[in-house]
Amino acid sequence: MVRRSVRGVLTGLCLALAGAVPASAETLASALSRAYITSGLLDQNRAVLRAADEDVAQAVAALRPVIGWTGSVTRSFGAQNAASTAGVWVDFASTTASANLVATLVLYAGGARVLGLDAAREAVLATRAGLVGVEQQVLYNGVSAFMEVRRSLETVQLRRNNVRVIGEELRAAEDRFEVGEVTRTDVATAEARLAAARGLLAAAEGQLAVNREIYNAVVGSFPDNPVPPQGLPRIPADVATAKAQALRQHPDIVQLRHVVAGSDIAIAIAKAQMKPTVNLEGRWGMSGTFDSRDASQGGSVTLGLSGPIYQGGGLSSGVRQAMANRDSARAQLYTAGQQIEQSVGSAYAQLRIAQASIVSTQEQVRAARVAFEGIREEATLGARTTLDVLDAEQELLDALAAQISAEVDQTLAAYAVLASIGELTAERLALDVPRYDPAAYYDLVKTAPASSRQGEELDRVLRALGKN
């Protein structure tokens, strides 16, 4: 009975470790593709980017003439006493209508409007980088959800085989107790181990249920036979190269660089508020009354000049505030660089730990299996007790579980390295997803179209996005 039990242990645990790939299997790439496509967070930040694109259009519009119209109808009535009425009060009433076209162009405003356009463009570039950062977050969450489900599935499979094998050990101990080969203590030990194994199985199944829900929230559906990824993503060979690469291209760094550039422009805009403004206004209109044929029409051209003299120190305060914001942005960029270098180093350290754990757990599994087989043979000769067999089986189980966790941790660490250098993107991973071009919408709105062929194309794009 012991020999049959041990054979079941080895068969069950080996199946738990290797596992056959199901005919319908879900890969990490397919899970990441669905996470990318269904992500509400990406949709939200794409809308934020489109809003930033519109700021550029509005800055362009501020450089153009403003044309408007006014119209009014006035009813006047009352009574008057004048020399022409011979001192008699005479009622009067009249209705007057007027219409005017007004065109205004700001000729000079200290350069603030052109600077505003430059600031809007920097904000767009910063928002694009932020969108890449969100994409990295979404994809890493997908990797984590996928691998944690894999960890849970493997753990549940191990626990189930453990329960089955200990059940066989218990039956073998009961049979040997019947013939007087072991004591009641051996049977009670097996019963306790079986109860503990069932508790661990329940906990593993509960964790699997939790991880399935997380997966559903991240990917948009429940996992369908997820299989281990085939290999790891390519990453820089050494930490120094990775850190240099991260400082050049990480989306957080790119975003903050544009924030700093925008804050420099904001200082110039604040200083421009102290300069005079020159406006050119053209007006043309006509007016007439409904009570007579009296009418007039004509226009005017006005060149206006205005500027601040004293505003209570508010303009100077605005300049100082812009400078403080610039200093804050520069400090934030410096701090972000340090944090990114640290995250790159930490990610590589975690990867090395996981790789070392895989090597050690492989050796641990090999040694535990040899020890288990030896104790099994000794138990058949009566030199070992049921407790010895159960202990050896538990050590093998723990070694297999540690090996599974090490493999999962290695994958997570490798993708963490990829994210730390700014390359955890759909393009870098060659995911089969429709690519979002952040410049497409910008190219349509950057000239501030109103109604034209370009405007019709913009409407078509919005309808395709489901936003119109």
CORWOLIN-V237414 format. One record per helix or strand of 2 or more residues. SS is the DSSP state (~ for helix, > for strand). FROM is the first residue (numbers start at 1). LEN is the number of residues. If there is no record, write none. Layout:
ss,from,len
SS,FROM,LEN
SS,FROM,LEN
This chain:
ss,from,len
~,2,17
~,28,11
~,40,22
>,66,15
~,83,3
>,90,19
~,112,67
~,184,36
~,239,11
~,251,22
>,277,13
>,295,12
~,314,67
~,386,35
~,438,8
~,453,13
